[in-house]
Amino acid sequence: MRSKLKNFDFTLMITPLLLAVFGIIMIYSASMVSAVVEGLESTYYLKKQLQWFVLGLIGFLFCSTFSYKYYQKFIKIIILVSVILLIGVLLFGDTAHNATRKIAIKSISIQPAEFVKIGLILYLASAYSKKQAYINDFFKGVLPPLVLTATVVSLIVMQPDIGTSAIIFATACAMVASSGIHLKHIFVLFSISILFLAVTIPSMITPVRIARVVGAYKPFTDPGDVGHHLIESYLAIGVGGLTGEGLGQSIQKLGYLWGAHTDFIMSIIAEELGIIGVVIVIGLLAIIVLRGFYIARKCDDHFGSLIAIGISTMIGVQAFINLGAISGVLPITGVPLPFLSYGGSSLMALMISVGILNNIAMSVKRQEQNPKKVDRQKMQNEENMFRRRNFPRQKWSNQTMH
């Protein structure tokens, strides 16, 4: 236990915990009034988020100590369960606000897409790490994992959940681009993506989505309806100024800004704690993302490196989409702010993700402490890759026997 604690990446341990605890405080501040209006206790959302935080903390500690390399043994099960859950949402999920994203089991509501994001990262990392010997073969090394990725994204789009689909798409792009594929294949994939979007976007246009775009870029044309949320978010951010009105002193949370404790939690942070509070939160999120990319660069294992890239990209893109929505840069899509917004599935999935990232960081520390062992393993991996590239499997087997 002492040796494990020694190798812990305390940056990746303390930073997400600080954000999650701060998020719980802000959720209570932002939701106490709306909870009473809904006929609930003022601490209702606080207690629910605390329960999920405890579960997320358990998941974080477990994944921090469980070797990430073992996930490769369960990839088929993980991706199969992910697809089954997404199909289950479409067939048996609860519909709210014209979307079917959650499965309710008694009083517990789970959003499977949040956990599917982790499963897909593990799958893509496993697939491309195993295909390094023929990664420059487009049809054999690059394309097959993307077919399953497209299937998962399609199932999430059908819910519909455009925000989560965009996060998965961006994460997959980052992982594929980092897998070692040829530059011309990146261009081919980019062209296919543009063509796919050109074909699918017209069919996805609905009056609700048009209203969201209008609300994002021309909110004052209809301030009472489609532009209401963004205008109230502007007011919250503007009133906060540099230091804010003080913790618990928000006016916008008193029924003016709907969902203040969910997607618009940063607007309340800006109003109560000012730009200083916003900068601190964004800084802590940036530390997690940048630390993840640093770990990916240092990790000598393709599987671990790709996982770190996937998790870091996922958190970074999710934060960007949320912050873009509350500031009018992007349309509102219902994406929570990582670690801070109310939502049990999102919080628990993120805690598990940074737990896995922490375990990869621990592996990197062990590599740095024992570089000779790492060099021998790296040489062996390169030799095996050379053999697979230059000899068919059967031919190599025959040469070895003789």
Secondary structure, DSSP 8 states (H G I E B T S, - for coil): -HHHHHH--HHHHHHHHHHHHHHHHHHHHHHHHHHHHTTS-TTHHHHHHHHHHHHHHHHHHHHHHS-GGGGGGGHHHHHHHHHHHHHHHHHH-EEETTEEEEEEETTEEE-HHHHHHHHHHHHHHHHHHHTGGGTT-IIIIIHHHHHHHHHHHHHHHTTT-HHHHHHHHHHHHHHHHTTT--HHHHHHHHHHHHHHHHHHHHHH--HHHHHHHHHHH-GGGSTTTTTHHHHHHHHHHHHHTTT-S-TT--STTTTTSTTTTTTTHHHHHHHHHHHHHHHHHHHHHHHHHHHHHHHHHH---HHHHHHHHHHHHHHHHHHHHHHHHHHTSS-------TTTSS-HHHHHHHHHHHHHHHHHHHHHHHHHH-HHHHHHHHHHHHHHHHHHHHS-HHHHHHHHH-
